[in-house]
């Protein structure tokens, strides 16, 4: 690993060393200066990655693939997870603590990519934006509803280019769905079903009783970050944290930004007015139902209601996870896959139906025989390279500057989408909310079951069940703050 020292290699310093600002110097064409394929420093950005193993590894690689991003700085709390990316970008300076990196290298960084566990997204992205850095943040945008609103407002305040890592928003599939809907092929949509086969990590289980030794390559305190201190346990890192509320956002948080995004974009949805939920049961033995409030449930079924807008009817959006799926539409043949098999979205309109898989892929009209014959105008601009283009698009927009170029998932739209998804988690966590029955030490009531949470989106508040509001904004462990 490299020493944590500053490198003055920004494009501004590069220009100075060339002396291009000298009054009497002739400015030569870029291809003459650097040869064929040369990209001038003024047409590149310096990117710092926070969280560079796993998904962060592919994120960093995709930025570099754009040809216009210099990977200047890498940061990860786990040397082992970061090793491959560090080896792939040997000139990049490596840090373990993002706060130290941003403090020391602020003048050398143009943009920051955040690919850490959910509970760290907001503080890391906010720290970068406060320094005027453009940010790319993996989905879900944040862990809490309050954080999503804060990042959305910060993007406007600091005038930085933002993008959430739901790459399907740059895909052709969701744009095809938009075109079909605008052309009126399925009428007005009133019902949407979204489903996923996640979680593929453990949920609905007790916190492990046995603590374990922290790997020598991992800084456990930095990994915990904003979360309450707990002893290290096996198999939490690098993947299974998703099933624990202190760190992750469950199946809905993990996949909702990929699967609910198409309905949000196609129908122009905003904040829901209410939500109901039911969750899968966990049994410790044949007589006792398990209660593990630290962990998400093994499955859930949530129904969001979105008010009608612009003359359109209200929309009921059904979310199902843990392998639950909606009834197959009659128009779908017996051997035809629904969605992409394990995941998908089904739109039901007044004149017809359409569906897609994860990321809006495999868009189909129903019956599917209608798809190839549907000829409608392309009303939405396509993104070159689709998923890979999602990264290149952000890089290009950063070079152009704030407000100069459109991106697919700016915080302006990713924020409300994330808020809606996380609001669904309020219903999941309220479902098993317990209060002791008077005069009993062992018996409980479940006041959150069987009720509809009424949501005031503008004020980020459940208006009829106050216990749910404790999950809108969590307390950070010192010294972290937003």
C-alpha positions in Angstrom: 0.0 0.0 0.0 1.2 3.5 -0.7 1.9 6.0 2.0 -1.0 8.4 2.7 0.5 11.5 1.2 -0.7 14.2 -1.1 -0.2 14.1 -4.9 -0.4 17.3 -6.8 -1.5 15.9 -10.1 -4.8 17.6 -10.8 -5.6 18.9 -14.2 -5.1 22.5 -13.0 -1.5 21.7 -12.0 -0.9 19.7 -15.1 -1.8 22.8 -17.1 0.5 25.0 -15.1 3.4 22.7 -15.6 2.8 22.8 -19.4 2.9 26.6 -19.1 -0.2 26.9 -21.2 -1.1 30.0 -19.3 2.0 31.8 -20.5 1.1 34.9 -22.5 3.2 34.2 -25.5 2.7 30.5 -25.9 0.9 29.1 -29.0 -1.9 26.8 -28.1 -1.6 23.6 -30.1 -4.4 21.2 -30.9 -4.8 18.5 -28.3 -4.1 15.7 -30.7 -0.8 17.3 -31.6 0.2 17.6 -27.9 -0.7 14.1 -26.9 -1.0 12.0 -30.0 -3.9 10.1 -31.3 -6.5 9.3 -28.7 -5.1 11.8 -26.3 -7.5 13.4 -23.8 -6.5 16.8 -22.5 -6.4 17.2 -18.7 -9.1 19.8 -18.9 -11.4 17.1 -20.4 -10.9 14.7 -17.5 -11.9 14.5 -13.8 -10.0 13.1 -10.8 -12.2 10.6 -9.0 -11.8 9.4 -5.4 -13.5 6.1 -4.5 -14.8 5.4 -1.0 -15.5 1.7 -0.7 -13.5 0.0 -3.5 -14.1 -3.7 -3.0 -17.1 -5.7 -4.3 -19.5 -3.3 -6.0 -17.0 -0.5 -5.5 -14.5 -2.4 -7.5 -16.8 -2.5 -10.6 -17.8 1.1 -10.1 -14.2 2.3 -10.1 -13.5 0.2 -13.2 -16.4 1.6 -15.0 -15.4 5.2 -14.3 -11.9 4.4 -15.6 -13.4 2.7 -18.7 -15.1 6.0 -19.7 -11.6 7.2 -20.6 -12.3 10.6 -19.0 -11.8 9.7 -15.3 -8.5 9.6 -13.6 -8.7 7.3 -10.5 -6.6 9.4 -8.2 -7.6 8.2 -4.7 -8.9 5.0 -3.2 -10.3 4.5 0.3 -11.5 1.4 2.1 -11.7 0.2 5.7 -10.7 -3.4 4.6 -7.3 -3.8 2.9 -8.1 -7.3 1.7 -11.3 -6.2 0.0 -9.5 -3.2 -1.6 -6.5 -5.1 -2.8 -7.6 -5.8 -6.3 -8.6 -2.3 -7.0 -5.4 -0.9 -5.5 -3.4 -3.3 -7.7 -5.4 -2.2 -10.8 -4.7 1.5 -10.1 -1.2 1.6 -8.7 -0.8 5.4 -9.1 -3.8 6.1 -6.9 -3.2 7.1 -3.3 -4.8 4.8 -0.7 -6.5 5.7 2.5 -8.5 3.9 5.1 -10.4 6.8 6.6 -12.5 8.9 4.1 -12.4 11.9 6.5 -8.6 12.0 6.3 -8.6 11.6 2.6 -11.1 14.4 2.0 -9.2 16.7 4.4 -5.8 16.1 2.9 -6.7 15.8 -0.8 -9.7 18.1 -1.2 -7.8 20.4 -3.7 -6.8 17.4 -5.8 -10.3 15.7 -6.1 -13.0 16.6 -8.5 -15.6 13.9 -7.8 -16.3 11.1 -5.3 -17.8 7.7 -5.7 -19.4 6.1 -2.6 -19.9 2.3 -2.6 -20.0 1.5 1.1 -22.7 -0.2 3.2 -26.0 1.7 3.4 -25.4 3.2 6.8 -22.4 5.2 5.6 -23.7 6.6 2.3 -25.1 9.9 3.7 -22.2 11.1 5.8 -19.7 10.3 3.2 -21.6 11.8 0.3 -22.5 14.9 2.3 -18.8 15.4 3.4 -17.8 15.4 -0.3 -20.6 17.7 -1.4 -19.8 20.2 1.3 -16.3 20.4 -0.4 -18.0 21.1 -3.7 -17.3 17.6 -5.1 -19.6 15.9 -7.5 -20.9 12.6 -6.1 -21.9 9.1 -7.4 -23.6 7.1 -4.6 -24.6 3.4 -4.8 -28.2 2.5 -4.2 -30.1 2.9 -2.0 -29.1 6.5 -1.8 -29.3 6.5 2.0 -30.2 4.4 5.0 -32.9 6.7 6.4 -35.6 8.9 4.9 -34.2 12.0 6.6 -30.8 11.4 5.0 -32.3 11.1 1.5 -34.0 14.4 1.9 -30.8 16.0 3.2 -28.7 14.8 0.3 -31.3 15.9 -2.2 -31.3 19.4 -0.8 -27.5 19.5 -0.5 -27.1 18.7 -4.2 -28.9 21.9 -5.0 -27.2 23.9 -2.3 -23.7 23.0 -3.3 -24.4 22.8 -7.1 -22.8 19.5 -7.7 -23.5 16.8 -10.3 -25.1 13.8 -8.6 -26.0 10.2 -9.7 -27.4 7.2 -7.8 -26.0 3.8 -8.8 -29.3 2.3 -10.1 -27.9 1.8 -13.6 -31.2 0.6 -15.0 -32.3 4.2 -15.0 -30.0 4.7 -18.0 -31.2 1.5 -19.8 -33.2 1.3 -23.0 -35.8 -0.9 -21.3 -37.3 1.8 -19.0 -37.3 4.3 -21.8 -39.2 1.9 -24.0 -41.8 1.5 -21.2 -42.1 5.3 -21.0 -42.6 5.5 -24.7 -45.4 2.9 -24.7 -47.1 4.6 -21.8 -47.0 8.0 -23.4 -48.4 6.6 -26.6 -51.4 5.3 -24.6 -50.9 1.6 -25.4 -52.1 0.4 -22.0 -54.2 3.4 -20.9 -54.0 4.8 -17.4 -52.1 2.6 -15.0 -53.8 2.1 -11.6 -52.0 -1.0 -10.3 -48.3 -2.0 -10.3 -46.8 -5.2 -8.9 -43.1 -5.3 -8.1 -41.3 -8.4 -6.8 -37.9 -9.8 -6.0 -36.4 -13.1 -4.9 -34.2 -11.3 -2.3 -33.1 -11.6 0.4 -30.4 -14.0 -0.6 -28.7 -13.2 2.8 -29.9 -14.2 6.2 -32.9 -12.2 7.6 -35.3 -12.9 10.5 -32.6 -14.3 12.7 -31.1 -13.3 16.1 -27.8 -11.4 16.4 -25.0 -14.0 16.7 -24.2 -14.7 20.3 -20.5 -15.5 19.8 -18.2 -12.6 19.0 -15.2 -13.3 16.8 -11.7 -11.9 16.2 -11.5 -8.9 13.9 -9.5 -9.7 10.7 -6.2 -8.0 10.7 -7.0 -6.2 7.4 -10.2 -4.7 8.7 -10.6 -1.5 10.7 -13.8 -2.5 12.6 -14.4 0.8 14.2 -14.3 2.6 10.9 -16.6 0.0 9.3 -19.1 0.5 12.1 -19.0 4.3 11.5 -22.4 5.8 12.3 -23.8 2.6 13.7 -23.8 1.7 17.4 -20.8 -0.2 18.7 -21.1 -3.9 18.7 -18.5 -6.7 18.8 -17.4 -8.1 15.5 -19.2 -11.3 14.4 -18.5 -13.8 11.7 -20.0 -13.4 8.2 -21.4 -9.9 8.7 -18.7 -8.4 6.5 -18.6 -8.1 3.5 -22.2 -9.1 2.5 -24.6 -10.2 5.2 -24.9 -6.7 6.8 -27.8 -6.1 4.4 -30.2 -8.0 6.7 -29.5 -5.9 9.8 -31.2 -2.6 10.4 -28.2 -1.0 11.9 -26.3 -1.2 8.6 -28.6 -2.3 5.8 -32.1 -1.6 4.5 -33.3 -5.2 3.8 -34.6 -6.6 0.5 -36.7 -3.6 -0.2 -33.8 -1.2 0.2 -31.4 -3.4 -1.7 -33.6 -4.0 -4.8 -36.3 -1.4 -4.7 -34.2 1.2 -6.4 -33.8 -1.2 -9.3 -37.4 -2.5 -9.5 -39.6 0.4 -8.4 -37.6 2.9 -10.4 -39.4 2.0 -13.7 -42.9 2.6 -12.2 -41.6 5.8 -10.7 -40.3 7.1 -14.0 -43.1 5.8 -16.2 -45.9 7.1 -14.0 -44.2 10.2 -12.6 -44.9 9.1 -9.0 -44.1 11.3 -6.0 -44.5 10.6 -2.3 -47.1 7.9 -1.3 -50.0 8.9 0.9 -50.2 5.7 2.8 -48.6 2.2 3.2 -49.6 -1.1 4.7 -47.3 -4.1 5.3 -47.3 -7.7 6.4 -44.2 -9.8 7.0 -43.2 -13.4 6.9 -43.1 -15.2 10.3 -40.1 -16.8 11.8 -40.6 -19.8 14.1 -38.0 -20.8 16.7 -39.9 -24.1 17.3 -43.4 -25.4 16.7 -44.8 -23.4 19.7 -42.9 -20.1 19.6 -42.7 -17.3 17.0 -39.3 -15.6 16.9 -39.0 -11.9 17.4 -35.8 -10.4 16.1 -36.3 -6.6 15.7 -32.6 -6.0 14.8 -33.1 -8.0 11.6 -35.3 -7.6 8.6 -38.0 -10.2 8.0 -37.5 -13.2 5.7 -40.3 -11.9 3.4 -42.6 -8.9 3.2 -45.7 -7.7 1.3 -46.2 -3.9 1.2 -48.9 -1.8 -0.5 -48.2 1.8 -1.3 -50.9 4.2 -2.4 -49.9 7.2 -4.6 -52.4 10.0 -5.2 -53.6 10.6 -8.7 -51.9 13.5 -10.5 -52.6 15.4 -13.7 -55.9 13.8 -14.3 -54.5 10.3 -13.8 -56.0 7.8 -11.3 -54.4 6.9 -7.9 -51.9 4.1 -8.1 -51.6 1.1 -5.9 -48.0 -0.3 -5.9 -47.6 -3.8 -4.5 -44.1 -4.8 -3.3 -43.3 -8.5 -2.6 -40.0 -10.0 -1.5 -38.6 -13.3 -0.2 -39.8 -15.1 -3.3 -43.5 -14.0 -3.1 -44.9 -13.2 -6.5 -48.1 -11.8 -7.8 -50.7 -13.8 -9.8 -49.6 -14.5 -13.3 -51.5 -12.3 -15.8 -53.9 -14.3 -18.0 -52.2 -12.8 -21.1 -48.9 -14.5 -20.3 -48.3 -17.9 -21.8 -47.6 -20.9 -19.5 -44.0 -21.2 -20.6 -43.3 -17.4 -20.7 -41.3 -15.9 -17.9 -42.9 -13.3 -15.7 -40.4 -10.4 -15.4 -37.0 -12.0 -15.5 -38.1 -14.9 -13.4 -37.0 -13.9 -9.9 -37.7 -10.2 -10.2 -39.9 -7.8 -12.1 -42.6 -5.2 -12.4 -46.1 -5.6 -13.9 -48.1 -2.5 -14.9 -51.9 -2.9 -15.2 -53.7 -0.2 -17.1 -57.2 0.6 -18.2 -56.4 -0.7 -21.7 -53.7 -3.3 -21.2 -50.6 -4.5 -19.4 -46.9 -4.4 -19.7 -44.0 -5.8 -17.7 -40.2 -5.8 -17.3 -37.5 -7.4 -15.3 -34.8 -6.0 -13.0 -33.4 -2.6 -14.1 -36.4 -2.3 -16.5 -34.8 -4.9 -18.8 -36.9 -7.2 -21.1 -39.8 -4.8 -21.5 -42.9 -6.6 -22.9 -46.4 -5.7 -23.8 -49.0 -8.4 -22.9 -49.7 -10.6 -24.6 -46.1 -10.6 -25.6 -47.0 -11.0 -29.3 -47.9 -7.3 -29.2 -44.4 -6.2 -28.4 -42.7 -6.6 -31.8 -45.6 -4.9 -33.6 -45.7 -1.9 -31.3 -44.4 1.1 -33.3 -44.4 4.3 -31.2 -42.2 7.5 -31.4 -39.1 7.6 -29.2 -40.0 10.3 -26.8 -37.1 9.7 -24.4 -33.5 10.1 -25.2 -31.4 6.9 -25.0 -28.1 6.7 -23.1 -25.3 5.3 -25.2 -23.9 2.2 -23.6 -26.9 1.8 -21.3 -25.6 0.4 -18.0 -22.0 1.3 -18.6 -23.2 4.6 -20.0 -24.7 5.3 -16.6 -21.1 5.8 -15.3 -19.8 7.6 -18.4 -22.8 9.9 -18.4 -22.0 11.1 -14.9 -18.3 11.6 -15.7 -19.3 13.7 -18.8 -21.7 15.7 -16.7 -19.1 16.4 -14.1 -16.7 17.7 -16.8 -19.5 19.9 -18.2 -20.4 21.3 -14.8 -23.5 21.6 -12.7 -26.7 22.1 -14.6 -25.1 21.7 -18.0 -26.0 18.1 -18.8 -28.8 15.7 -17.9 -28.1 12.5 -16.0 -30.5 9.6 -15.5 -30.7 9.4 -11.7 -29.8 12.8 -10.1 -30.6 13.2 -6.4 -33.5 15.3 -7.6 -35.3 12.1 -8.6 -33.2 9.5 -6.8 -34.0 11.2 -3.4 -37.8 10.9 -3.6 -37.5 7.4 -5.0 -35.3 6.4 -2.1 -37.5 8.1 0.5 -40.5 6.1 -0.8 -38.7 2.9 -0.6 -37.4 3.6 2.9 -40.8 4.7 4.0 -41.9 1.2 3.1 -39.4 0.0 5.7 -41.2 2.1 8.3 -44.2 -0.1 7.7 -42.1 -3.3 7.9 -40.5 -2.2 11.2 -43.8 -1.1 12.7 -45.5 -4.4 11.9 -43.9 -6.2 14.8 -43.6 -3.1 17.1 -44.3 -4.3 20.6 -45.8 -2.7 23.7 -46.3 -4.6 27.0 -49.8 -5.4 28.0 -50.9 -3.8 31.3 -50.0 -6.0 34.3 -48.0 -8.5 32.2 -44.3 -9.0 32.0 -44.4 -11.4 29.1 -47.5 -10.6 26.9 -47.3 -7.9 24.2 -49.6 -6.1 21.9 -48.6 -5.4 18.3 -50.1 -1.9 17.7 -48.5 -1.7 14.3 -50.2 -4.7 12.8 -53.2 -4.4 10.6 -53.0 -0.6 10.4 -52.4 1.8 7.5 -49.5 4.2 8.0 -50.5 7.7 6.8 -47.5 9.5 5.4 -46.9 13.3 5.2 -44.2 13.2 2.6 -43.4 17.0 2.8 -42.7 16.8 6.5 -41.3 13.2 6.5 -43.7 12.0 9.2 -46.2 9.2 9.9 -49.2 11.1 11.2 -51.2 8.3 12.8 -48.6 6.0 14.4 -45.8 7.9 16.1 -43.6 4.9 17.0 -42.8 4.6 13.3 -41.2 8.0 13.2 -38.3 6.8 15.3 -37.0 5.1 12.1 -37.2 8.2 9.9 -34.0 9.6 11.4 -31.6 7.5 13.5 -29.0 8.8 15.9 -25.4 8.5 14.8 -22.5 7.3 16.9 -20.2 10.1 17.9 -18.3 11.8 16.3 -20.3 11.2 13.0 -22.8 13.8 12.0 -24.6 14.9 8.8 
